[in-house]
Amino acid sequence: MGNGLYLYGIFPAPGPTNLHLEGLDRQPVQTHAIDEFVFLYSEAQQERYLASRRNLLGHEKVLEQAMEKGYRTLLPLQFGLIIENWETVNQQLIVPQGQGLGELFNKLDGRREVGVKVFWDASAELEALLQEDQGLLAERDRLEGKSLSMDQVVQIGQAIEQAMANRKQSIIEVFQGTLNPLAIDVVENDAMTDAMIYNAAYLIPWDEETYFSQQVEALDQQFDERLRIRYNSFTAPFNFVQLN
């Protein structure tokens, strides 16, 4: 086995056949069944895989390609999981968590994960805020060019910061009010950049993705060019059933 076996995810039996996929280090992806669980794996060529962009995308690509071939019920495993032998998997995962795995399969049956990330231009939003809030604009203009005390600086800064936070929250609530009712489950993740104001994953029925994407498009049109929306319509369900 060399460096062991690298695991990607788990399917319910009978699992995929004839996938012909390429995994990390260009190794052929294979399947191995233990009871009613089928593992997707390849032979590890390294003792430990660094979480580089290339490796992370390679891990996700294997899972997504398997799903694209029709094997949609999939429990993704965390990146970098290498085992020495299948007996270890049986003892540490199947025996203690077999029932839980079956429940996760039921949760995913007929469902998919989609993701929405929302970005804004903070400078443009601040300018729009000041134009809409004449009181705040007048206060800023009144103090501009003057020698301010620390209390004055803090006061105007806090007022603007709170107004921007309220502005951001009002946008988020529109997305939540529109998309959350369409989902079976929702996970809100941390923003990944300063420009990102919302980052959410949705578990939805497979056959309702078209309607969901239409609602995302409608939100994009509603906010015109004010926001930039990144919609991921196809991904392994990492946010809902990832196993360690």
URNORTA-V609781 format. One record per backbone hydrogen bond with DSSP energy under -0.5 kcal/mol. NH is the residue of the N-H (numbers start at 0). CO is the residue of the C=O. If there is no record, write none. Layout:
BEGIN
NH;CO + NH;CO
END
This chain:
BEGIN
2;0 + 2;43 + 3;0 + 4;82 + 5;41 + 6;4 + 6;80 + 7;39 + 8;39 + 9;74 + 10;37 + 11;72 + 12;35 + 14;11 + 22;20 + 22;26 + 25;22 + 26;23 + 28;20 + 29;40 + 31;38 + 33;36 + 36;33 + 37;10 + 38;31 + 38;36 + 39;8 + 40;29 + 40;38 + 41;5 + 43;3 + 49;47 + 51;49 + 55;51 + 56;52 + 57;53 + 58;54 + 59;55 + 60;56 + 61;57 + 62;58 + 63;59 + 64;60 + 65;61 + 66;62 + 67;63 + 68;64 + 69;66 + 70;65 + 71;69 + 73;71 + 74;9 + 75;73 + 76;7 + 77;242 + 80;77 + 81;79 + 82;4 + 88;84 + 89;85 + 90;86 + 91;87 + 92;88 + 93;88 + 94;89 + 96;92 + 97;93 + 100;96 + 101;97 + 102;98 + 103;99 + 104;100 + 105;101 + 106;102 + 107;103 + 108;104 + 110;107 + 111;203 + 112;234 + 113;201 + 114;231 + 115;199 + 116;229 + 117;197 + 118;227 + 119;194 + 120;225 + 121;119 + 124;120 + 125;121 + 126;122 + 127;123 + 128;124 + 129;125 + 130;126 + 131;127 + 132;128 + 133;131 + 136;132 + 137;133 + 138;134 + 139;135 + 140;136 + 141;137 + 142;138 + 143;139 + 145;142 + 147;145 + 152;148 + 153;149 + 154;150 + 155;151 + 156;152 + 157;153 + 158;154 + 159;155 + 160;156 + 161;157 + 162;158 + 163;159 + 164;160 + 165;161 + 166;162 + 167;163 + 168;164 + 169;165 + 170;166 + 171;167 + 172;168 + 173;169 + 174;170 + 175;171 + 176;172 + 177;173 + 178;174 + 179;174 + 179;175 + 181;178 + 182;179 + 183;202 + 184;202 + 186;200 + 188;186 + 188;198 + 195;192 + 196;117 + 197;117 + 199;115 + 200;186 + 201;113 + 202;184 + 203;111 + 203;201 + 205;109 + 207;204 + 208;205 + 211;207 + 212;208 + 213;209 + 214;210 + 215;211 + 216;212 + 217;213 + 218;214 + 219;215 + 220;216 + 221;217 + 222;218 + 223;220 + 225;222 + 227;118 + 229;116 + 230;228 + 231;114 + 231;229 + 232;230 + 234;112 + 237;235 + 239;236 + 240;236 + 241;237 + 242;75
END
